Amino acid sequence: MANKKESLIVASKIKAYIKSKKMMTSSDALKAISDKVYCMLDDAIARTKANRRSTVKPQDL
């Protein structure tokens, strides 16, 4: 069984932002956005470790 990841986004806030731009949000867009956030964080963590730090900083993103 696949390991289901917890969503890292606030769906209502994302939907409201997209709606404010006169656009609609597809049902599968929210999962894709959360997946992107996981990827971004994993990359930032790898960069932090490569720089021998334990604190993720804005420049790691």
Backbone as CSV, one residue per row, in Angstrom:
resi,resn,N_x,N_y,N_z,CA_x,CA_y,CA_z,C_x,C_y,C_z
1,MET,0.847,-1.190,0.000,0.000,0.000,0.000,0.888,1.248,0.000
2,ALA,0.527,2.205,-0.806,1.299,3.450,-0.920,1.189,4.266,0.365
3,ASN,2.268,4.950,0.687,2.292,5.807,1.868,1.616,7.130,1.525
4,LYS,0.441,7.365,2.083,-0.316,8.584,1.787,0.250,9.746,2.605
5,LYS,0.596,10.816,1.917,1.145,11.992,2.585,0.023,12.924,3.005
6,GLU,0.223,13.546,4.143,-0.717,14.549,4.642,-0.587,15.810,3.793
7,SER,-1.690,16.464,3.524,-1.667,17.698,2.750,-0.964,18.797,3.539
8,LEU,-0.127,19.560,2.865,0.617,20.648,3.512,0.046,22.025,3.173
9,ILE,-1.115,22.034,2.556,-1.689,23.308,2.124,-3.047,23.524,2.773
10,VAL,-3.494,24.749,2.770,-4.845,25.086,3.224,-5.685,25.258,1.960
11,ALA,-6.477,24.226,1.671,-7.228,24.182,0.417,-8.116,25.409,0.227
12,SER,-8.796,25.837,1.269,-9.708,26.977,1.139,-8.956,28.257,0.769
13,LYS,-7.761,28.419,1.299,-6.961,29.613,0.984,-6.480,29.570,-0.466
14,ILE,-6.075,28.400,-0.921,-5.628,28.248,-2.314,-6.787,28.517,-3.261
15,LYS,-7.927,27.898,-2.961,-9.100,28.090,-3.813,-9.513,29.553,-3.857
16,ALA,-9.490,30.228,-2.700,-9.870,31.638,-2.642,-8.902,32.495,-3.459
17,TYR,-7.618,32.195,-3.379,-6.634,32.956,-4.148,-6.865,32.778,-5.641
18,ILE,-7.045,31.536,-6.056,-7.267,31.272,-7.484,-8.563,31.932,-7.953
19,LYS,-9.590,31.871,-7.115,-10.872,32.501,-7.459,-10.715,34.021,-7.574
20,SER,-9.860,34.607,-6.727,-9.638,36.059,-6.782,-9.009,36.481,-8.103
21,LYS,-8.394,35.527,-8.781,-7.786,35.796,-10.092,-8.742,35.421,-11.223
22,LYS,-10.024,35.236,-10.853,-11.084,34.918,-11.823,-10.851,33.571,-12.517
23,MET,-10.313,32.614,-11.771,-10.061,31.276,-12.294,-10.736,30.256,-11.386
24,MET,-10.807,29.003,-11.855,-11.384,27.928,-11.060,-10.296,26.908,-10.726
25,THR,-10.538,26.136,-9.673,-9.583,25.135,-9.216,-10.137,23.746,-9.485
26,SER,-9.371,22.920,-10.190,-9.809,21.543,-10.410,-9.584,20.742,-9.124
27,SER,-10.314,19.663,-8.989,-10.238,18.870,-7.761,-8.854,18.250,-7.551
28,ASP,-8.156,17.908,-8.614,-6.846,17.292,-8.461,-5.703,18.307,-8.383
29,ALA,-5.977,19.571,-8.560,-4.939,20.604,-8.486,-4.379,20.722,-7.068
30,LEU,-5.223,20.577,-6.070,-4.782,20.744,-4.690,-3.749,19.686,-4.298
31,LYS,-3.940,18.448,-4.730,-2.961,17.393,-4.447,-1.643,17.714,-5.144
32,ALA,-1.714,18.177,-6.381,-0.502,18.518,-7.131,0.252,19.660,-6.451
33,ILE,-0.470,20.633,-5.924,0.165,21.760,-5.227,0.860,21.268,-3.964
34,SER,0.190,20.408,-3.204,0.796,19.851,-1.999,2.035,19.032,-2.346
35,ASP,1.981,18.255,-3.427,3.135,17.470,-3.869,4.312,18.375,-4.211
36,LYS,4.029,19.506,-4.835,5.082,20.476,-5.170,5.728,21.033,-3.900
37,VAL,4.903,21.291,-2.889,5.416,21.812,-1.620,6.339,20.770,-0.985
38,TYR,5.925,19.492,-0.973,6.789,18.432,-0.449,8.126,18.415,-1.188
39,CYS,8.081,18.500,-2.499,9.292,18.484,-3.312,10.189,19.674,-2.990
40,MET,9.588,20.850,-2.875,10.334,22.059,-2.544,11.018,21.925,-1.180
41,LEU,10.286,21.385,-0.215,10.839,21.216,1.126,11.954,20.172,1.144
42,ASP,11.763,19.069,0.417,12.810,18.049,0.343,14.085,18.619,-0.256
43,ASP,13.953,19.434,-1.306,15.117,20.080,-1.922,15.785,21.042,-0.950
44,ALA,14.985,21.798,-0.212,15.529,22.750,0.764,16.255,22.016,1.892
45,ILE,15.706,20.903,2.325,16.342,20.112,3.380,17.677,19.552,2.888
46,ALA,17.702,19.066,1.658,18.950,18.544,1.091,20.010,19.645,1.009
47,ARG,19.602,20.836,0.600,20.546,21.961,0.516,21.056,22.341,1.902
48,THR,20.159,22.337,2.879,20.539,22.658,4.255,21.575,21.661,4.768
49,LYS,21.318,20.374,4.546,22.266,19.332,4.982,23.596,19.477,4.260
50,ALA,23.556,19.789,2.964,24.790,19.950,2.191,25.637,21.103,2.719
51,ASN,24.981,22.088,3.302,25.680,23.234,3.883,25.978,23.030,5.373
52,ARG,25.809,21.796,5.823,26.094,21.399,7.214,25.365,22.252,8.247
53,ARG,24.097,22.515,7.943,23.245,23.238,8.885,22.066,22.345,9.254
54,SER,21.373,22.724,10.320,20.168,21.989,10.707,18.929,22.886,10.660
55,THR,19.102,24.111,10.201,17.994,25.052,10.105,17.762,25.410,8.640
56,VAL,16.545,25.157,8.172,16.176,25.528,6.808,15.951,27.037,6.785
57,LYS,16.623,27.708,5.854,16.534,29.163,5.745,15.895,29.540,4.409
58,PRO,15.457,30.789,4.278,14.809,31.214,3.028,15.659,30.949,1.789
59,GLN,16.961,31.111,1.903,17.818,30.898,0.725,17.869,29.427,0.303
60,ASP,17.449,28.506,1.164,17.406,27.091,0.802,16.232,26.788,-0.104
61,LEU,15.241,27.649,-0.072,14.078,27.453,-0.919,14.339,27.991,-2.310
